[in-house]
């Protein structure tokens, strides 16, 4: 449906919040439909969340020692911080020491955590954030807040991607894969701005379908 070149147009990075097209976000019917879909799907996923959390309570002492959940401050709509929920997939630490341009700390991923990340199950608790209104099911993925502050200074167009709610999944994740580092974040921003400028129920449906495809192929990170 989408040519990857379409979402990497360099001119997208020359825009700010006032000049990026809002696509369907300028339509009240789209916003209502999107929020209705977010709430309905999230409510349906709550029992799944409870069942998986129960299994992790049993398995964690053996394969992922520590708490079931992990919370992290991330940058949300209008660049404001919020607390995102995840199933913990890495050895617990009090603070993130990895810099914005440093590689993922693969040595901290636990055996069970590796499965949770590959299957994207680690993101499932964020349906709580969706119900609270911090996030949407589909939208730009929120970054760790301290890293996001650096991206604001170093990545053109980064601020503009925060004019809408962040998402559990997004066009950048389904079409570009796992993104890390300042240079790669520029590619993610292009995809996010393309999504915002062309937002529609059809595009959301496409990203939702592509997300399910990635999950079933266990192509997460």
DOFIVEX-118175 format. One line per 8 residues: for each residue x, y, z of C-alpha. Coordinates in Angstrom, 2 decimals, m for minus. Example, Ala and Ser with C-alpha at 12.3 -4.5 7.8 and 13.67 -1.06 7.14 Angstrom:
2
12.30,m4.50,7.80 | 13.67,m1.06,7.14
END
This chain:
221
0.00,0.00,0.00 | 2.84,2.41,0.78 | 6.10,3.02,m1.04 | 8.80,3.50,1.62 | 10.05,6.54,m0.33 | 6.71,8.25,0.32 | 7.34,8.39,4.05 | 10.96,9.46,3.81
10.47,12.64,1.80 | 13.19,15.06,3.07 | 10.89,18.09,2.85 | 8.79,16.67,5.70 | 11.60,17.52,8.11 | 11.50,21.21,7.20 | 8.12,21.70,8.86 | 7.09,22.77,12.34
3.86,22.22,14.29 | 2.02,24.97,12.46 | 2.82,23.77,8.94 | 2.46,19.99,9.23 | m0.87,18.94,7.77 | m3.23,17.36,10.28 | m4.89,14.91,7.88 | m7.90,13.35,9.57
m6.99,14.95,12.91 | m8.70,18.14,11.75 | m11.99,16.22,11.54 | m14.06,15.75,14.69 | m15.64,12.59,13.24 | m12.20,11.04,12.74 | m11.12,11.96,16.27 | m14.31,10.52,17.79
m14.05,7.33,15.72 | m10.38,6.91,16.56 | m10.97,7.37,20.29 | m13.96,5.01,20.23 | m11.84,2.35,18.53 | m9.01,2.91,21.03 | m11.27,2.47,24.05 | m13.19,m0.54,22.70
m10.09,m2.49,21.68 | m8.29,m1.61,24.92 | m11.23,m2.83,27.01 | m11.25,m6.08,25.05 | m7.54,m6.50,25.71 | m7.78,m5.98,29.48 | m8.68,m9.64,30.20 | m5.77,m10.73,27.98
m3.51,m8.38,29.93 | m4.69,m9.89,33.24 | m4.11,m13.48,32.03 | m0.60,m12.77,30.72 | 0.30,m10.86,33.90 | m0.77,m13.91,35.94 | 1.42,m16.21,33.83 | 4.37,m13.83,34.24
3.93,m13.85,38.01 | 4.55,m17.59,37.85 | 7.35,m17.55,35.25 | 9.30,m14.46,36.28 | 11.05,m15.99,39.34 | 12.65,m18.53,36.99 | 13.28,m16.64,33.74 | 12.86,m12.91,34.41
13.53,m12.32,38.10 | 11.92,m9.14,39.39 | 8.65,m7.25,39.04 | 6.11,m8.01,36.33 | 5.61,m4.40,35.23 | 8.03,m1.64,34.32 | 7.19,2.05,34.14 | 9.12,4.76,32.33
8.63,8.48,31.80 | 8.11,9.21,28.12 | 7.32,12.23,25.99 | 3.67,12.50,25.00 | 1.36,14.95,23.28 | 2.61,18.55,23.23 | 5.97,17.25,24.49 | 4.58,16.67,27.97
5.84,13.72,30.05 | 3.69,10.78,31.04 | 4.34,7.39,32.66 | 4.18,4.48,30.20 | 3.52,0.91,31.34 | 5.23,m2.21,29.98 | 5.88,m5.79,30.97 | 9.47,m5.77,32.19
11.80,m7.48,29.71 | 15.21,m6.44,31.02 | 17.19,m6.77,34.23 | 15.74,m4.17,36.57 | 17.59,m0.89,37.01 | 16.74,2.29,38.91 | 17.49,4.57,35.96 | 18.28,4.44,32.26
22.01,5.00,31.74 | 22.00,4.49,27.97 | 22.45,7.68,25.98 | 20.19,8.73,23.11 | 22.77,7.58,20.54 | 23.93,4.43,22.36 | 22.95,0.91,21.19 | 20.33,m1.15,23.02
21.73,m2.93,26.09 | 21.20,m6.44,24.78 | 22.99,m7.96,27.76 | 20.19,m6.73,30.05 | 17.42,m8.56,28.15 | 16.33,m11.65,30.11 | 15.47,m15.02,28.47 | 11.74,m14.47,28.97
12.12,m10.78,28.18 | 13.52,m11.62,24.77 | 10.32,m13.47,23.91 | 8.18,m10.63,25.27 | 10.01,m8.11,23.08 | 10.01,m10.22,19.92 | 6.28,m10.88,20.24 | 5.57,m7.25,21.27
3.72,m8.60,24.32 | 5.84,m6.30,26.48 | 3.88,m3.33,25.05 | 0.45,m4.74,25.99 | 0.15,m2.93,29.38 | 0.08,0.34,27.46 | m3.61,m0.28,26.84 | m3.87,1.23,30.36
m2.26,4.40,28.97 | m4.72,4.33,26.07 | m7.70,4.15,28.43 | m6.24,7.01,30.49 | m5.92,9.13,27.34 | m2.11,9.32,27.39 | m1.81,7.25,24.21 | m3.67,5.91,21.20
m3.41,2.45,19.68 | m1.92,3.98,16.51 | 0.38,6.99,16.48 | 4.04,8.05,16.82 | 5.86,5.81,19.33 | 6.79,7.79,22.48 | 10.48,7.99,23.37 | 12.12,7.92,26.79
11.71,11.51,28.02 | 15.40,12.32,28.56 | 16.29,10.98,25.12 | 13.37,12.88,23.59 | 14.70,16.15,25.01 | 17.94,15.53,23.14 | 16.08,14.61,19.95 | 14.20,17.91,20.17
17.53,19.70,19.87 | 19.17,17.45,17.29 | 16.46,16.02,15.01 | 14.63,18.38,12.59 | 10.85,18.02,12.75 | 10.92,16.02,15.99 | 8.74,18.47,17.92 | 6.02,18.34,15.25
5.40,14.61,15.79 | 4.09,15.40,19.28 | 1.03,17.35,18.19 | m1.07,14.16,18.56 | m1.25,11.34,21.09 | 1.60,8.84,20.80 | 0.70,5.28,19.86 | 1.42,1.73,20.97
2.26,1.07,17.32 | 2.83,3.37,14.39 | 3.71,3.64,10.73 | 7.41,4.03,11.54 | 7.47,0.78,13.52 | 5.63,m1.32,10.93 | 7.47,0.04,7.87 | 10.94,0.88,9.22
11.34,m1.54,12.12 | 13.14,m0.88,15.40 | 14.69,2.60,15.53 | 17.53,3.72,17.80 | 19.97,6.61,17.71 | 19.75,10.20,16.52 | 20.30,9.55,12.79 | 17.71,6.76,12.61
15.25,8.89,14.57 | 15.22,11.29,11.62 | 13.79,8.46,9.48 | 11.21,7.74,12.16 | 10.18,11.40,12.23 | 9.58,11.37,8.47 | 7.24,8.42,8.86 | 5.45,10.02,11.81
4.92,13.30,9.96 | 3.67,11.39,6.93 | 1.18,9.61,9.20 | m0.04,12.86,10.75 | m0.39,14.59,7.37 | m2.30,11.65,5.86 | m4.20,10.38,8.90 | m7.39,8.49,8.10
m9.31,5.46,9.30 | m7.98,3.61,6.25 | m4.38,4.39,7.23 | m5.03,3.40,10.86 | m6.52,0.12,9.66 | m3.45,m0.51,7.52 | m1.06,0.14,10.44 | m3.19,m2.03,12.73
m3.06,m4.90,10.21 | 0.68,m4.45,9.68 | 1.18,m4.49,13.46 | m0.64,m7.82,13.76 | 1.55,m9.15,10.94 | 4.72,m8.07,12.76 | 3.49,m9.62,16.02 | 2.68,m12.96,14.39
6.06,m12.98,12.65 | 7.74,m12.08,15.97 | 9.65,m9.28,14.30 | 9.82,m6.96,17.31 | 12.97,m5.80,19.12
END
